[in-house]
Amino acid sequence: MSQRIKIKALLTGELTGKEVTVKGWVRAFRQNRFIALNDGSTNNNIQIVVDFENTDPALLKRITFGSAISVVGEMVPSLGSGQKVEVNAKTIEILGDCNPEEFPLQPKKQSLEFLRENAHLRFRTSTFGSIFRLRNTLAFAVHKFFNDRGFVYLHTPIITASDAEGAGEMFRVTTFDPTKPPLTDTGEVDFKQDFFGKATNLTVSGQLEGELGAMALSDIYTFGPTFRAENSNTTRHLAEFWMIEPEMAFYDLNDNMDLAEEMLKYLIGYALEHNREDIEFLTQRLLEEEKQKPQAERSEMTLLEKLQFCLDNDFQRLTYTEAIEILKDSNHNKKKKFQYLIEGWGADLQSEHERYLVEKHFKKPVILTDYPKDIKSFYMRLNEDGKTVRAMDILFPGIGEIIGGSQREERYDKLTQRMDEMGVPKDELWWYLDTRRFGACEHAGFGLGFERLVLFVTGMGNIRDVIPFPRAPKTAEF
């Protein structure tokens, strides 16, 4: 028997006239003669032509939607429309039966909500096949981008005793019996008796540890899972998600912005080059969805156009202060179309404001810089005005913030002063402060939420549809 060949390779037609072995799952079986077979290597099926007269009727009955089969046959030019080549089956073997009456998926359009409830099977649909092939390509492209530029891939801890964001919404890691943990004399949980000898949590960010690596290796990046115990059931939040976080020694804010813009364009371009077929499929899917919406709510650009738009335009750079003036003076604000009205400097920008700047005002991706220190983290470098920090956020159409970063505060006295102001315990971050005491230098970094990127590239509307097994409040199946 010849070695199995994936359907994506067979569809090139290079093996026409040769005997091939193909394996996959049945997408359709028409008139007991034509099988549409798919193995996940592409959304396109290969047509298997069955010799109906000479095939066991008992075997034909077992060829149902969802069943797994192996076919040995000859690759020939297709006589029908819709495909260039097909396989004339010589032998068919059932690898796994699938009872169509019990199989949750059916050969028809399924709602995304239904597929979320059956996330263990949704990979078998064309939509999710495209999404997860694109996710794979983007993950590979992240590593290629940084590797080609001499960055070191650093594995930062998943279990940590620090809260990088200062938000306090963290998942506790403990070996204690929850019904009777050991207590101190004052009645508090005695974490000194816990596995690590202190209170520990799942990490919200690899940034702080990443900075330690940058102070010796110059350019590092992390790419791993992070966790937020935020009780938010929205289309934009997950409790478990993946973060890409580079940290670069000897970088200032401008260097940071340049790298972030270069990276986003590289990743989008890589996906367009290597998964164009999947992007075109998802573009068509979105166009069908758009037809159900009122004209006023339809997108001005297709998914493909939106991705190309980000490649073709330099990102607009402006300060938070300039953005506030634009928003405050906008007709949207004056006519009270914003849910959160902009009344003046110091407001924490919401997604609606970020999207207004990108989609309505500049009509291109935007990088905002120099935010008020009171709405940003303690580790961001204080500007000379004493009011703002060297922060940057990159805003994308349909998404809002896709990257957040900053030049880090390398001055020991300024950093400790900010920690005191914000109530960040210095004794718990003594190791972080050491990097400012021993050979400190200018440095910067940013974080890209990987699912936000996949959401943008696939055009999906719910972040739970771009991670294989979503974790959210009251959701931890599979």
C-alpha positions in Angstrom: 0.0 0.0 0.0 1.3 3.5 -0.9 2.0 6.0 1.9 -0.8 8.3 2.9 -0.7 11.7 1.3 -2.6 14.7 2.6 -5.4 16.2 0.6 -3.8 19.6 0.3 -0.9 18.0 -1.6 -3.2 15.8 -3.7 -5.2 18.8 -4.9 -2.1 20.3 -6.6 -2.6 17.6 -9.3 1.1 16.6 -9.3 0.3 13.0 -8.6 -2.3 12.6 -11.4 -2.1 9.1 -12.9 -0.5 7.6 -9.8 -2.0 5.3 -7.1 -2.5 7.2 -3.8 -3.7 6.5 -0.3 -5.8 9.2 1.3 -7.4 9.2 4.7 -10.0 11.6 6.2 -13.5 12.3 7.4 -16.5 12.1 5.1 -18.1 15.6 4.5 -20.7 14.3 2.1 -21.7 11.1 0.2 -23.8 11.9 -2.8 -25.9 9.3 -4.7 -23.8 6.6 -3.2 -21.1 7.4 -5.8 -19.2 10.6 -4.8 -17.5 11.0 -1.4 -16.3 14.5 -0.4 -13.3 13.7 1.9 -11.5 16.2 4.2 -8.5 15.7 6.4 -8.0 19.2 7.9 -4.9 20.1 5.8 -7.2 22.4 3.8 -10.8 23.4 3.7 -11.1 21.9 0.2 -12.4 18.4 0.0 -11.1 15.8 -2.5 -13.8 13.9 -4.4 -13.6 10.1 -4.2 -15.4 8.3 -7.0 -16.9 5.0 -5.7 -17.3 1.9 -8.0 -20.9 1.5 -6.8 -21.5 -1.8 -8.7 -18.5 -3.6 -7.2 -18.6 -2.3 -3.6 -20.1 -4.2 -0.7 -23.5 -2.6 0.1 -22.9 -3.2 3.8 -19.7 -1.0 3.5 -21.6 1.7 1.6 -24.1 2.0 4.4 -21.3 2.7 6.8 -20.0 5.6 4.8 -21.8 8.5 6.6 -21.2 12.1 7.3 -18.4 12.2 9.9 -17.1 8.7 9.5 -13.3 8.2 9.1 -12.2 6.2 6.0 -9.1 5.2 4.2 -9.1 5.1 0.3 -6.6 3.6 -2.1 -7.1 4.6 -5.7 -5.9 6.3 -8.8 -5.6 10.1 -9.1 -7.3 11.2 -12.3 -8.4 14.5 -13.9 -12.0 15.2 -12.8 -14.7 15.1 -15.3 -17.1 17.1 -13.1 -17.1 20.8 -12.3 -15.7 22.1 -9.0 -12.4 20.2 -8.8 -9.4 19.6 -11.1 -8.6 16.0 -9.8 -10.4 13.2 -8.1 -9.6 9.7 -6.9 -11.1 6.6 -8.4 -11.4 4.3 -5.4 -10.0 0.8 -5.7 -10.5 -0.1 -2.0 -12.3 1.7 0.8 -11.7 0.9 4.5 -13.9 2.2 7.3 -11.5 3.4 10.1 -14.2 4.8 12.4 -18.0 4.6 12.1 -20.1 7.7 12.9 -23.8 7.3 13.6 -25.5 10.3 11.8 -28.5 10.2 14.2 -26.2 10.7 17.3 -23.5 12.9 15.8 -24.1 16.5 17.1 -22.8 18.1 13.9 -24.9 17.9 10.8 -24.1 18.7 7.1 -25.6 22.2 7.4 -24.7 25.7 8.8 -24.4 25.5 12.6 -24.5 28.6 14.9 -21.3 29.7 16.5 -23.0 29.4 19.9 -23.9 25.8 19.2 -20.4 25.1 18.1 -19.0 26.7 21.3 -21.1 24.2 23.3 -19.6 21.4 21.2 -16.0 22.8 21.1 -14.6 19.3 21.1 -16.1 18.8 17.6 -16.0 22.3 16.1 -12.5 21.7 14.6 -14.3 19.6 12.0 -16.1 22.5 10.5 -14.7 24.6 7.6 -14.8 27.8 9.7 -12.8 26.4 12.6 -10.5 24.5 10.3 -9.5 27.9 8.8 -9.3 29.6 12.2 -7.0 27.1 13.8 -4.8 26.7 10.8 -4.4 30.5 10.9 -3.7 30.4 14.6 -0.9 27.9 14.0 0.6 30.0 11.2 0.6 33.1 13.3 2.2 31.3 16.3 5.0 30.1 14.0 5.4 33.5 12.5 5.8 35.1 16.0 8.8 32.8 16.6 10.2 33.3 13.2 10.0 37.1 13.5 11.9 37.2 16.7 14.4 34.4 15.8 15.3 36.2 12.6 16.1 39.3 14.6 18.3 37.6 17.2 15.9 37.6 20.1 16.2 34.9 22.8 13.0 33.0 23.6 12.7 33.1 27.4 10.3 30.8 29.3 8.9 32.9 32.2 7.1 31.2 35.1 3.4 30.3 35.0 3.3 30.2 38.8 4.4 33.5 40.4 4.2 35.4 43.7 4.0 38.8 42.0 1.2 40.7 40.4 2.7 42.4 37.4 -0.4 44.5 36.6 -1.3 45.3 40.2 -4.9 44.4 39.4 -5.3 41.7 42.1 -7.5 39.5 39.9 -5.5 36.4 40.0 -6.0 32.6 40.3 -4.6 31.2 43.6 -2.2 28.2 43.4 -2.3 26.1 46.5 -2.0 22.6 47.8 -4.2 23.4 50.9 -7.4 21.6 51.7 -9.9 24.4 50.9 -12.2 23.3 53.8 -9.5 23.5 56.5 -6.3 25.4 55.6 -3.8 26.0 58.4 -4.3 29.3 60.1 -1.9 31.8 61.8 -2.5 33.0 65.4 -4.5 35.9 64.0 -6.9 33.6 62.0 -5.4 34.2 58.6 -4.4 31.5 56.1 -0.8 30.5 56.9 0.8 30.4 53.5 4.2 29.7 55.0 3.0 26.1 55.3 1.9 26.0 51.6 3.9 24.2 48.9 6.0 27.3 48.0 6.1 28.8 51.5 4.2 31.9 50.3 1.0 32.8 48.5 1.3 32.1 44.8 -0.9 32.7 41.7 -1.1 31.9 38.1 0.8 34.7 36.2 -0.9 37.6 34.6 2.2 38.6 32.6 5.8 37.4 32.0 7.0 41.0 31.7 8.7 41.5 35.0 10.7 38.3 34.7 11.3 39.1 31.0 13.0 42.4 32.0 15.5 40.4 34.1 16.5 38.4 30.9 16.8 41.6 28.8 19.2 43.0 31.3 21.8 40.4 30.3 20.6 39.0 26.9 19.6 42.4 25.4 16.6 41.2 23.4 14.2 38.5 24.7 10.6 37.6 24.2 8.1 35.4 26.0 5.1 33.6 24.4 3.0 31.7 26.9 -0.3 31.4 28.7 -1.4 34.1 31.1 -4.5 34.2 33.4 -6.9 36.8 34.7 -9.6 36.0 37.3 -11.7 38.9 35.9 -15.4 38.0 36.2 -16.2 39.3 32.7 -18.4 37.5 30.3 -17.8 39.6 27.2 -16.8 38.8 23.6 -13.4 40.3 24.3 -12.2 38.6 27.5 -10.8 35.2 28.5 -9.6 33.9 31.8 -6.8 32.0 30.1 -5.1 33.5 27.0 -1.6 33.7 25.4 0.7 36.7 25.5 3.6 37.7 23.4 5.9 40.0 25.4 9.3 41.2 24.1 11.7 43.2 26.3 14.6 45.0 24.8 17.6 46.6 26.5 18.8 50.0 25.1 15.4 50.7 23.5 13.4 53.9 24.0 9.7 54.5 23.3 10.3 55.2 19.6 12.3 52.0 19.1 9.5 50.1 20.9 6.8 51.6 18.6 8.9 50.8 15.5 9.4 47.1 16.5 5.7 46.7 17.4 4.5 48.1 14.1 7.0 46.1 12.2 5.9 42.9 14.0 2.2 43.4 13.4 2.8 44.0 9.7 5.1 41.0 9.5 2.5 38.7 11.1 -0.4 39.9 9.0 1.7 39.6 5.9 2.9 36.1 6.8 -0.7 35.0 7.3 -1.8 36.5 3.9 1.1 34.8 2.2 0.8 31.3 3.7 -3.0 31.0 4.5 -4.6 33.1 1.8 -7.1 30.3 1.0 -8.3 30.3 4.7 -8.5 34.1 4.8 -10.5 34.2 1.5 -12.9 31.6 3.0 -13.4 33.6 6.2 -13.8 36.8 4.1 -16.6 35.1 2.2 -18.2 33.9 5.4 -18.2 37.4 6.8 -19.7 38.8 3.6 -22.6 36.3 4.0 -23.1 37.4 7.6 -23.0 41.1 6.7 -26.0 40.6 4.3 -28.1 39.9 7.4 -27.2 43.3 8.9 -28.8 46.7 8.1 -26.8 48.7 5.6 -25.7 51.2 8.2 -24.1 48.4 10.3 -22.1 46.8 7.5 -18.3 47.0 7.4 -16.8 49.4 4.9 -14.0 46.9 4.1 -13.9 43.2 3.6 -11.6 41.1 5.9 -9.1 40.8 3.1 -9.2 44.5 2.4 -8.8 45.3 6.2 -5.7 43.2 6.5 -4.1 44.7 3.4 -5.1 48.1 4.7 -2.9 47.6 7.8 0.0 46.6 5.6 -0.3 49.5 3.3 -0.6 52.3 5.9 1.9 53.7 8.3 0.4 53.7 11.8 -0.7 57.2 12.9 1.2 58.3 16.0 -0.1 60.9 18.5 -0.1 61.6 22.2 -2.9 60.8 24.6 -3.4 64.6 25.1 -3.9 65.1 21.4 -6.3 62.2 21.2 -8.4 63.6 24.1 -8.8 66.9 22.2 -9.9 65.1 19.1 -12.4 63.0 21.0 -13.7 65.9 23.1 -14.3 68.0 20.1 -15.8 65.2 18.0 -19.5 65.3 16.9 -19.8 61.8 18.4 -19.0 63.3 21.8 -21.0 66.5 21.3 -24.1 64.5 20.2 -23.5 62.1 23.2 -23.1 59.0 20.9 -20.4 57.7 23.2 -21.5 55.6 26.1 -18.7 57.1 28.1 -18.5 60.9 27.3 -15.1 62.5 27.2 -15.1 65.5 29.4 -11.4 66.2 29.7 -7.8 65.1 30.2 -7.3 62.2 32.5 -10.2 60.0 31.2 -9.4 56.3 30.8 -10.1 55.6 27.1 -12.7 52.9 26.4 -12.8 50.6 23.3 -15.4 52.9 21.7 -13.0 55.8 21.9 -10.1 53.8 20.5 -12.2 52.5 17.6 -13.5 56.0 16.8 -9.9 57.3 16.4 -9.0 54.4 14.2 -12.2 53.8 12.1 -13.7 57.3 11.9 -11.1 60.0 12.5 -7.7 58.7 11.1 -9.0 55.7 9.2 -5.8 53.8 9.8 -4.1 52.0 12.8 -3.1 54.4 15.6 -0.4 54.4 18.2 -1.2 56.5 21.3 1.6 57.6 23.6 2.3 59.5 26.8 -0.7 58.6 28.9 -1.5 60.1 32.4 0.6 58.3 35.0 -2.5 57.7 37.2 -4.1 55.3 34.7 -1.0 53.3 33.9 1.3 50.8 35.7 4.0 51.6 38.2 6.9 50.4 35.9 6.3 52.9 33.1 9.0 55.6 32.7 7.9 59.0 34.1 8.1 61.9 31.6 9.7 65.2 32.5 6.3 66.8 33.0 5.7 64.6 36.0 2.2 63.9 34.9 2.5 61.4 32.0 4.4 58.2 31.4 6.2 56.8 28.3 3.4 54.4 27.5 2.1 53.3 24.1 -1.0 51.5 22.9 -1.6 50.3 19.3 -5.2 50.5 18.2 -6.7 48.5 15.4 -10.0 48.7 13.5 -12.7 46.5 15.0 -10.6 45.6 18.0 -9.4 48.7 19.7 -6.2 48.1 21.7 -4.2 45.2 20.3 -0.8 46.0 21.9 0.1 47.8 25.1 3.7 48.7 26.1 6.0 51.3 27.4 9.5 52.4 28.0 10.3 51.0 31.4 11.4 53.1 34.4 15.1 52.4 34.8 15.8 55.0 37.5 15.7 53.4 40.9 14.5 56.4 42.9 11.7 57.2 40.4 10.6 53.6 40.4 10.5 53.2 44.2 8.6 56.5 44.4 6.0 55.2 41.9 5.7 51.9 43.8 5.1 53.8 47.1 2.4 56.1 45.4 0.6 53.0 44.0 0.9 50.8 47.0 3.1 48.2 45.3 5.1 46.3 48.0 8.8 46.8 47.4 9.8 43.9 49.6 8.0 41.4 47.4 9.7 42.8 44.3 13.3 43.2 45.7 14.6 41.1 42.8 13.0 43.5 40.2 14.5 46.5 42.0 17.9 44.9 41.9 17.9 45.3 38.1 17.8 49.1 38.7 20.6 48.9 41.3 23.1 46.9 39.3 23.8 48.1 35.7 20.5 49.6 34.9 19.9 50.9 31.4 17.2 52.3 29.2 14.8 49.5 28.1 11.3 49.0 26.7 8.8 46.3 25.9 5.2 45.5 25.0 2.5 42.9 25.2 0.4 41.5 22.4 -2.6 39.4 23.3 -2.3 36.5 20.9 -6.1 35.9 20.7 -6.7 39.6 19.9 -4.4 39.2 16.9 -6.1 35.9 15.8 -9.5 37.6 16.2 -8.3 40.4 13.9 -6.8 38.2 11.3 -9.8 35.8 11.1 -12.4 38.5 11.4 -14.3 36.6 14.1 -16.5 38.6 16.5 -16.0 36.5 19.7 -12.6 35.8 21.3 -13.9 32.4 22.5 -13.9 31.3 18.9 -10.2 31.8 18.3 -8.8 29.7 21.2 -9.3 25.9 21.0 -10.8 25.5 24.5 -12.0 28.8 25.9 -11.8 29.4 29.7 -14.2 32.1 31.0 -16.5 32.6 34.0 -18.5 29.3 34.4 -16.8 27.9 31.4 -14.2 25.2 31.7 -15.4 22.3 29.7 -13.3 20.0 27.6 
